[in-house]
């Protein structure tokens, strides 16, 4: 597949109602459904670097496909 994007909803630990959407792109050779199952590792890495945030939900997208739809 190549480049893939995990779209994560993150919320602030100090204020859980303060939520945002974060896009993480990386090279991945599996399907979108496999990505969604394996995304926890990449999310854990991001949370490790950003401990003031926690993830509430996520999904995987093909960023090239999304760019064509816009």
Backbone as CSV, one residue per row, in Angstrom:
resi,resn,N_x,N_y,N_z,CA_x,CA_y,CA_z,C_x,C_y,C_z
1,UNK,0.819,-1.192,0.000,0.000,0.000,0.000,0.862,1.255,0.000
2,UNK,1.954,1.293,0.760,2.799,2.478,0.802,2.480,3.353,1.992
3,UNK,2.223,4.618,1.732,1.930,5.572,2.793,0.518,5.359,3.321
4,UNK,0.398,5.384,4.648,-0.908,5.231,5.278,-1.022,6.264,6.384
5,UNK,-2.223,6.606,6.758,-2.450,7.631,7.764,-3.369,7.103,8.854
6,UNK,-2.949,7.280,10.103,-3.824,6.981,11.237,-4.436,8.305,11.655
7,UNK,-5.745,8.362,11.663,-6.473,9.554,12.090,-6.944,9.271,13.514
8,UNK,-6.404,10.030,14.476,-6.659,9.782,15.889,-7.414,10.947,16.496
9,UNK,-8.421,10.638,17.285,-9.045,11.656,18.126,-8.316,11.611,19.455
10,UNK,-7.703,12.752,19.812,-6.962,12.842,21.064,-7.627,13.880,21.959
11,UNK,-7.548,13.649,23.266,-8.118,14.574,24.238,-7.062,14.889,25.293
12,UNK,-7.129,16.092,25.845,-6.176,16.519,26.866,-6.457,15.800,28.179
13,UNK,-5.400,15.320,28.825,-5.549,14.644,30.111,-6.131,15.606,31.140
14,UNK,-5.644,16.839,31.145,-6.086,17.827,32.136,-7.501,18.328,31.886
15,UNK,-7.956,18.257,30.656,-9.295,18.739,30.297,-9.858,17.821,29.211
16,UNK,-10.447,16.692,29.604,-10.898,15.678,28.640,-11.905,16.171,27.595
17,UNK,-12.526,17.301,27.832,-13.456,17.823,26.818,-12.723,18.563,25.702
18,UNK,-11.424,18.805,25.869,-10.593,19.447,24.856,-10.033,18.361,23.946
19,UNK,-10.732,18.084,22.859,-10.344,17.010,21.933,-10.002,17.578,20.565
20,UNK,-9.096,16.899,19.893,-8.637,17.313,18.568,-8.397,16.082,17.702
21,UNK,-8.220,16.316,16.437,-7.902,15.230,15.506,-6.445,15.369,15.099
22,UNK,-5.711,14.268,15.184,-4.291,14.224,14.833,-4.107,13.219,13.707
23,UNK,-3.284,13.560,12.718,-3.002,12.682,11.586,-1.554,12.234,11.661
24,UNK,-1.333,10.927,11.711,0.017,10.355,11.704,0.212,9.591,10.403
25,UNK,1.210,9.952,9.642,1.486,9.253,8.387,2.769,8.445,8.517
26,UNK,2.755,7.254,7.943,3.936,6.411,7.924,3.793,5.374,6.824
27,UNK,4.896,4.701,6.526,4.902,3.670,5.489,4.353,2.390,6.096
28,UNK,3.408,1.781,5.385,2.771,0.557,5.875,2.421,-0.307,4.680
29,UNK,2.678,-1.585,4.766,2.461,-2.492,3.635,1.228,-3.387,3.796
30,UNK,0.402,-3.163,4.795,-0.795,-3.975,4.991,-2.038,-3.259,4.488
31,UNK,-3.187,-3.855,4.766,-4.468,-3.262,4.365,-4.918,-2.238,5.403
32,UNK,-5.964,-1.487,5.065,-6.516,-0.519,6.016,-7.054,-1.209,7.266
33,UNK,-7.701,-2.355,7.105,-8.232,-3.056,8.274,-7.102,-3.602,9.148
34,UNK,-6.016,-4.063,8.539,-4.862,-4.504,9.319,-4.237,-3.324,10.046
35,UNK,-4.188,-2.194,9.403,-3.646,-0.984,10.017,-4.444,-0.625,11.266
36,UNK,-5.761,-0.641,11.156,-6.607,-0.274,12.293,-6.336,-1.184,13.493
37,UNK,-6.085,-2.454,13.224,-5.795,-3.398,14.305,-4.407,-3.172,14.896
38,UNK,-3.458,-2.777,14.059,-2.074,-2.614,14.489,-1.710,-1.169,14.844
39,UNK,-2.653,-0.264,14.731,-2.380,1.159,14.965,-2.015,1.465,16.410
40,UNK,-2.406,0.617,17.331,-2.154,0.893,18.748,-0.669,1.115,19.026
41,UNK,0.211,0.409,18.343,1.644,0.586,18.563,2.083,1.999,18.193
42,UNK,1.662,2.481,17.033,2.025,3.834,16.601,1.390,4.875,17.516
43,UNK,0.161,4.631,17.941,-0.517,5.562,18.855,0.220,5.597,20.197
44,UNK,0.628,4.435,20.694,1.359,4.372,21.964,2.669,5.150,21.877
45,UNK,3.355,5.065,20.736,4.582,5.829,20.551,4.289,7.326,20.622
46,UNK,3.234,7.750,19.950,2.886,9.175,19.946,2.506,9.632,21.353
47,UNK,1.685,8.845,22.051,1.273,9.187,23.417,2.502,9.239,24.334
48,UNK,3.457,8.341,24.128,4.688,8.359,24.915,5.445,9.669,24.775
49,UNK,5.396,10.253,23.581,6.049,11.543,23.332,5.167,12.727,23.700
50,UNK,3.879,12.480,23.916,2.903,13.535,24.205,2.011,13.098,25.366
51,UNK,2.573,12.964,26.573,1.830,12.372,27.697,0.658,13.202,28.218
52,UNK,0.514,14.426,27.740,-0.623,15.248,28.173,-1.890,14.947,27.390
53,UNK,-1.823,13.965,26.495,-2.951,13.610,25.630,-3.249,12.121,25.728
54,UNK,-4.487,11.742,25.444,-4.851,10.327,25.336,-5.740,10.148,24.117
55,UNK,-5.693,8.967,23.538,-6.462,8.664,22.325,-7.818,8.083,22.709
56,UNK,-8.859,8.543,22.029,-10.201,8.013,22.285,-10.694,7.119,21.160
57,UNK,-10.262,7.398,19.935,-10.643,6.552,18.785,-9.676,6.816,17.650
58,UNK,-9.666,5.899,16.688,-8.778,6.040,15.543,-9.308,5.235,14.375
59,UNK,-8.790,5.584,13.212,-9.082,4.843,11.979,-7.900,5.044,11.048
60,UNK,-7.804,4.207,10.063,-6.731,4.320,9.078,-7.317,4.757,7.743
61,UNK,-6.552,5.568,7.033,-6.961,6.054,5.723,-5.779,6.009,4.771
62,UNK,-6.089,5.958,3.513,-5.091,6.100,2.460,-5.040,7.593,2.123
63,UNK,-3.978,8.315,2.498,-3.949,9.761,2.266,-4.006,10.146,0.793
64,UNK,-3.505,9.314,-0.102,-3.570,9.613,-1.532,-5.006,9.559,-2.019
65,UNK,-5.776,8.626,-1.509,-7.179,8.501,-1.907,-7.986,9.691,-1.395
66,UNK,-7.724,10.126,-0.171,-8.431,11.256,0.400,-8.141,12.517,-0.389
67,UNK,-6.864,12.722,-0.787,-6.496,13.913,-1.541,-7.221,13.962,-2.878
68,UNK,-7.505,12.823,-3.488,-8.211,12.779,-4.769,-9.689,13.118,-4.615
69,UNK,-10.260,12.877,-3.421,-11.677,13.116,-3.196,-11.976,14.583,-2.941
70,UNK,-10.964,15.337,-2.575,-11.184,16.763,-2.228,-11.247,17.604,-3.463
